[in-house]
Amino acid sequence: CGGKGADDKVIKVAASATPHAELLEQAKPILTEQGYDLQVTVFDDYVQPNEVVESGDFDANYFQHLPYLEDFNAKNGTNLSSAGAIHFEPLGLYPGKTASLDDLEEGATVAVPNDTTNEARALLLLQKLELITLKEGVGLEATPLDIVDNPKDLKFNEMEAALLPSVLPDVDLAVINGNYAVGAGIENTVLTTEDKESEAAKEFANVVAVRTGDEGKAPIQKLLAALQSEENAKFIDEKYNGTVIPVF
């Protein structure tokens, strides 16, 4: 965190609005008590927050998961690292024409995201619920072609993740990203979600990113401690109803 003396007490963080900036606001009073001034700027894109940390204008950002950060470094020649993981936005299973898993009939239709990673996560969630069995070891590469057992003969409707909430009236169940569920106002209807022990949670937890080498600096460590506090975990659980889960 640049400069000498007093400057070290200002922590500038670039963030996405939800839930990242909301969680940073929760961390502010904890940092104020320790003499730090946390300044949060909200960005609505996924490029600038990395550029402003790389340039040294900001101390950290909080908006992305590690695979995105590593890909960004590789493509843009930036030198950023994760200082620590804070939360995970799980995929959830939402009721459409079928109200619960107990009511799920043979030949039912389940809508799932069609992009590689989210589709695999959706299938792993259905496997956890013992609705299907996937080929051993496919993990986050899984597609419907990897299903080796489908006792209820479920049909899969693969589509753009953002459109999934709108098709709920036409399908029995849908596996939907937390952010899209919140956007559609259906988060309170969720039947179940990925959990923090899942492969996806370990891989896709959202991290605080800094310039490589800054991870151990006192202000960054204080910021992490505030975000990973018990108060913040409680706030996450109460506010987001399982569509955001703490991973610390």
Steps between C-alpha positions, in 0.01 A plus 500: 500500500681801358677788666633553849341585831136600494442365147544150635175542693290532182395177328356552151298209365331456160191279519186372329177632651340176624593340730860623501452871577226411751741271687775765492255750656452250783877484549541880519416551871740220601781671304407848627549374856851393399577839350455407134291690248344251257401671174286290265441583133239298310577394142247337269751324276752218553807667346558835670511362857807297404661784303472750789664256742777416253567873448524561874202741510315253721633264768266208433189386318217267591282375214646185344589137555849356459456334155390839360793677669754248366353522151508882517869495604585263216319708237597848621849451645382625840658378821215462749444238770227392738551619857217278622158351420185655649178364351348268247187556293352152471276364231160414643221264401172689452145368468311548174195284430620258769496641853749268669745217439254253655246588229745454213352256248662279242588679175501844666684789332785677676637825354876551544751767389662425163849643564763237577579577862152579627350201322752270668423661836126447442555131420725453806224652714244257352744217568536612863118475522528143360283587198773399254841331500789644299799322352775469762734801520338731241465776762466853366520377139177298525229520229171305464697252283687397818183383678532124556186455710176699478240294692220757456580541129533877549509719187743790490422838351833680450486880470668834562543540878335844511179366340441217748269685744264588213445134398397374845127484404589263213735255676481285813818629660785733405855539626569874518798721598449690825542844339230430240268358766541816710448715190172317429389523864465122540783434748255411778354210300830310472473127580871436553840639392859394447674499837831643610661155492417459130766490230347817355525692829871423527555600138268800465514680833520878452833640614661827605769561236813715541827564319716191543723563803243715686317201652685525833474877546332608824208693344416205271516256791271730705258523206487121471449458874205742488342327199558157657361604839222318680281811466538491122423126481182561700403794275548285186287217638219734607491726195545261206303189602763257365550674163835625638692282746815579700793269428732608782 
